[in-house]
Amino acid sequence: MLDDGITCPLQSRENADLWLDYAARRLSPPQARALDEHVAVCPSCQRFRQQQEMLWDTLDTWQSGNFQPGFALRLQERIEAEERRPAWERTATWFEDVKLKPALPVAAAILIIVLGLQFFQFFKSTKLTPEGAEPETVVETTEAAR
Amino acid sequence: MAASAASLERDIFVMQQLREGHTHLFGELLERHRLPVFHFLYRMVQNQSVAEELAQEVFLRVYRSRANYEPSAKFTTWLFRIAMNLALNWVRDNRHELGQGSLDEEQPDGKLRQISDHRPDIEQYLVHQVKMSDVRDAIGKLPEKQRAAVLMHKYQEMEYSQIAAVLGCSESAVKSLLFRAYESLRARLAQYAG
């Protein structure tokens, strides 16, 4: 804790947020006052603030663009075209939108494992049944002979 | 993007109306959100026509999802999550194209770059272009999540909670991302620090 009332934001994790909010001009007036008072006596923070302000101004030079004319019209046409598509096609698009793509390999792997297990079970049971049935037949034959 | 409570409620109301078939209200959503979405996409993909195409896709998906929309989060959070996912997919598929802007490319305002023969203007113009290009490159080189966080924090002025919801992480994780991102940017753009 310094004389000015706040722990140096460059030294303390919880006060470090102040610099993010300062940069984004989101500090409340009491927070801004406390930070100003601290910066006045802290050379590290003075340097940091200067760098942060420069960075902010530099980032401001990157202006975004604007739409080409007809954006809404093109979207309207796409929506109308979509409305005319058959229901199954729209459902397929919905599946694409909800990002099932990454899950497909996993689903395929699970399906292969399940099918493999089913096949293995089926193969095992068809192979064992005649051998297993043989003693019973013998017993039945013996009982019938009595 | 400090949206008022009234506009947030209005977004949800409009989505509910869309679900009930009042599709004419879609234009209202489009009008209110297309610019922020486009600006975010433009800075993510750094290409005017791709950003526009992706913005179309975002709103098309909103329209498609109207029947299933549940107001569990802020509308803008949901909207930006769609935009971010589309942008990240595009960036991953077209890594080599990011930041390949040239002097032949169209300006953000849609006009082609023109250099007048008035010398001080040319100098100012070129200095500005170099600076903008450096900013674009520096942001383009950030890891994907850091880049998205910076764009939402710096340019879209979104709250930490909203950025966290879009990125699917905690608020403290967002703050860490932002610290690291601004630290990298300060280092990469140090030549402009006076």
Interface residues (C-beta under 8 A of the other chain):
Chain A: A16 D17 L20 A23 A24 Q50 Q51 Q52 M54 L55 W56 D57 T58 L59 T61 W62 Q63 S64 G65 N66 F67 Q68 F71 A72 R74 L75 R78 I79 E82 R90 T93 W94 D97 K99
Chain B: F26 G27 L30 R34 L35 F38 H39 Y42 R43 Q48 A51 E52 A55 Q56 F59 L60 R61 Y63 R64 S65 N85 E106 Q107 P108 D109 G110 H128 K131 M132 V135 R136 I139 H153 K154 Y155 E157 K175 L178 F179 Y182 L185 R186 L189 Y192 A193 G194
